[in-house]
């Protein structure tokens, strides 16, 4: 899962980076500690050309049922930084 580190990109900058119509996207915020506390998820800072904030969340399960459980846990720690249609 691709994410941005808020040390290097604001929520607004992150939204503008959406590849398909930024206006149809929300931005969620989660702590690294919260993500790392879920199963075997790992967070790694992986800057890209033009996006110093880019990071990856690795360790997502392949099994559909397990992935759904991880998504529920992620939703529980997420805070809406920019809602849809804002």
KEZATI-427779 format. One record per atom (N, C-alpha, C): x, y, z. Coordinates in steps of 0.05 Angstrom, whole numbers, padded with zeros to 5 digits, always signed. Layout:
<atoms>
XYZ
...
</atoms>
This chain:
<atoms>
+00017-00023+00000
+00000+00000+00000
+00018+00024+00000
+00012+00043-00017
+00028+00067-00020
+00016+00089-00003
+00033+00103+00012
+00025+00124+00030
+00045+00147+00029
+00038+00170+00041
+00056+00193+00043
+00062+00198+00072
+00086+00206+00078
+00095+00213+00104
+00089+00243+00108
+00074+00249+00129
+00065+00277+00132
+00088+00295+00140
+00111+00285+00145
+00135+00302+00150
+00143+00317+00125
+00136+00304+00102
+00145+00315+00076
+00122+00324+00058
+00097+00317+00064
+00075+00324+00047
+00050+00329+00064
+00036+00351+00059
+00011+00356+00074
-00011+00339+00062
-00033+00339+00076
-00057+00324+00065
-00065+00335+00038
-00064+00362+00036
-00072+00375+00010
-00053+00366-00012
-00027+00366-00007
-00008+00357-00027
-00013+00328-00035
-00018+00312-00015
-00024+00283-00020
-00048+00280-00038
-00069+00295-00032
-00093+00294-00049
-00088+00302-00078
-00072+00323-00081
-00065+00332-00108
-00049+00311-00124
-00036+00293-00111
-00020+00273-00124
-00037+00249-00135
-00063+00249-00129
-00080+00227-00138
-00078+00225-00168
-00075+00201-00178
-00071+00198-00207
-00097+00201-00223
-00119+00195-00210
-00145+00197-00223
-00162+00217-00208
-00169+00239-00219
-00186+00259-00209
-00184+00264-00178
-00165+00280-00170
-00161+00285-00141
-00187+00293-00126
-00206+00306-00140
-00230+00315-00127
-00248+00292-00118
-00243+00268-00129
-00259+00245-00121
-00245+00228-00101
-00225+00239-00087
-00210+00225-00066
-00211+00239-00040
-00211+00223-00019
-00208+00233+00009
-00179+00227+00017
-00170+00238+00039
-00144+00232+00050
-00148+00223+00079
-00137+00200+00085
-00137+00190+00113
-00110+00192+00125
-00109+00195+00152
-00084+00196+00166
-00083+00173+00186
-00060+00161+00188
-00055+00139+00208
-00027+00142+00219
-00023+00133+00243
+00004+00134+00254
+00019+00110+00245
+00045+00113+00243
+00062+00090+00236
+00060+00069+00258
+00060+00078+00283
+00058+00059+00305
+00032+00043+00304
+00010+00057+00296
-00015+00043+00293
-00015+00022+00271
-00002+00029+00249
+00000+00010+00226
+00017-00014+00234
+00040-00008+00246
+00059-00030+00254
+00047-00048+00275
+00027-00038+00290
+00014-00054+00310
-00007-00073+00299
-00011-00073+00273
-00031-00090+00260
-00017-00113+00247
-00021-00138+00256
-00010-00161+00244
+00019-00159+00238
+00027-00165+00214
+00055-00164+00206
+00061-00140+00187
+00045-00119+00190
+00049-00096+00173
+00075-00081+00180
+00089-00072+00159
+00113-00057+00162
+00111-00031+00146
+00123-00010+00155
+00123+00015+00141
+00151+00023+00134
+00156+00029+00109
+00183+00035+00100
+00182+00061+00083
+00200+00080+00090
+00202+00105+00074
+00216+00098+00048
+00202+00102+00026
+00213+00095-00001
+00209+00119-00020
+00224+00141-00016
+00220+00165-00033
+00222+00158-00062
+00207+00173-00078
+00207+00170-00107
+00215+00197-00119
+00225+00197-00144
+00230+00222-00157
+00205+00239-00157
+00206+00263-00147
+00183+00281-00146
+00165+00277-00122
+00170+00257-00105
+00154+00252-00082
+00171+00242-00059
+00183+00260-00045
+00200+00253-00022
+00184+00240+00001
+00158+00244+00002
+00141+00233+00023
+00133+00204+00019
+00137+00193-00005
+00127+00167-00011
+00138+00146+00008
+00120+00129+00018
+00127+00106+00035
+00109+00083+00028
+00118+00059+00036
+00103+00035+00030
+00095+00021+00055
+00071+00010+00056
+00062-00008+00077
+00063-00036+00065
+00080-00053+00076
+00084-00080+00066
+00074-00100+00087
+00070-00124+00077
+00061-00146+00094
+00031-00151+00093
+00017-00138+00074
-00011-00143+00071
-00016-00172+00062
-00035-00186+00075
-00039-00214+00068
-00051-00217+00040
-00047-00240+00028
-00058-00247+00002
-00086-00258+00005
-00090-00273+00026
-00116-00285+00032
-00138-00264+00035
-00160-00266+00020
-00181-00246+00019
-00193-00241+00047
-00198-00261+00062
-00210-00258+00088
-00191-00244+00107
-00166-00251+00107
-00146-00238+00124
-00143-00209+00116
-00143-00204+00090
-00140-00176+00080
-00163-00159+00089
-00187-00170+00089
-00211-00156+00098
-00208-00149+00128
-00197-00167+00144
-00193-00162+00172
-00173-00140+00176
-00151-00140+00161
-00131-00119+00163
-00143-00092+00155
-00160-00092+00135
-00173-00067+00126
-00190-00055+00148
-00205-00073+00162
-00221-00064+00185
-00204-00051+00207
-00181-00064+00213
-00163-00053+00233
-00152-00026+00224
-00145-00024+00198
-00135+00002+00188
-00156+00023+00190
-00181+00017+00184
-00202+00036+00186
-00206+00046+00215
-00201+00028+00234
-00205+00035+00262
-00184+00055+00272
-00160+00055+00259
-00139+00074+00268
-00138+00099+00250
-00154+00099+00228
-00153+00121+00209
-00169+00145+00219
-00159+00169+00213
-00172+00194+00218
-00176+00208+00191
-00199+00219+00186
-00204+00233+00160
-00189+00260+00161
-00169+00263+00144
-00154+00288+00142
-00169+00307+00122
-00178+00296+00100
-00194+00311+00081
-00217+00293+00072
-00242+00301+00078
-00264+00284+00070
-00269+00285+00040
-00285+00267+00030
-00294+00268+00002
-00309+00294-00004
-00307+00304-00028
-00321+00328-00037
-00315+00352-00021
-00290+00355-00014
-00281+00379+00001
-00264+00397-00016
</atoms>
